[in-house]
């Protein structure tokens, strides 16, 4: 009876060289392609974006932020933490983080979590890869539009609002800047006029 190959044995033997792209002299794999290969070989694979206790899809220490993702294949989950970085591979200050930055970091983090299972791990010789410096490319415009479209509208009185309200009050009591708090909420939600007004009331 032949032995079933492990996840590592299957994925680590896949040659990804013709799928590697270059940006600013560094190599990376497309998240969509990597996930497609994983699902092709392991249909029951799942991934997770870990939110903080208030439902935001990234974490921060008041200065910079990071994302936490996990990819589970055959009951083994590999978790990846990745700083939210700009195209120069530098951490972005909290007050400058946008939903586009968060979304891009999540995709890079998930690709690296997949690599921990074996797919393309050999291309990651150093730290993670930066975005292209060409922010006005057609692809980035499309991705940015997709992020905006995918965000939920935050309405006062909903369960999500309760989480955000608690988060805002807690962070405001610590002295976190109002502009930063609103920016953080906007990475996940669109804010109707009445919601924004209520947030401003909380943060007075």
C-alpha positions, 0 to 999 in steps of 0.5 A: 500500500503506497504512502499518502504524500504529505502537504509539504511533499506535494506543494514543495515539489511544484516549480513556481519559477514561471509564476514569479513576478518581480517588483523593485528587484524582489520576487513574489507570487500572486496570491490568487495563483497560489491559492488556486494551486492549493485548492486544486490539490487540497479542495478542503483548504481554508484561510483566515484573516484574524481580526482584533477584539473589536472586529478590525482586520488588522492590529496596531500598537499605536505606531505601526500596524500588522496583519495576522493570517492563517492557512489550514490544510489537512488540519495543519494551520500555518500562521503569518504575521506581516507588517503593513508596509509601503512600496519601499518595504517600510512600515507605514505609520498608523495615521497613514494606513489605508484600506488598500494597504491593509488589503495588500498586506493581507494578500501578501501574508496569505501567500507567505502562509501558503509558502509555509506549507511548501509552495514557493517557499524557496523564493522567500530568501529575505523579508516580504516583498513591496508593492510596485512604486507605480501607484497609478497602474490599472491593476492597482486602481481595479484592486483599490475599487474592489476593496472599497466595494467589499467594505461593509457600511457601518450603521449605528445600532448594529452588532458591528457598531457595538464592537466599534463603539467599544473600541473607539471609547477604549482607545480614545481613553488611552489618548489615541488621536481622533483622526487615527481612530477614524482612519482605522475604522474606515479600513474595514467599513464605509461610514454613512453621514449619521455614523460619522457624526455619532463617532465624532460625538463619542470622540469629543 
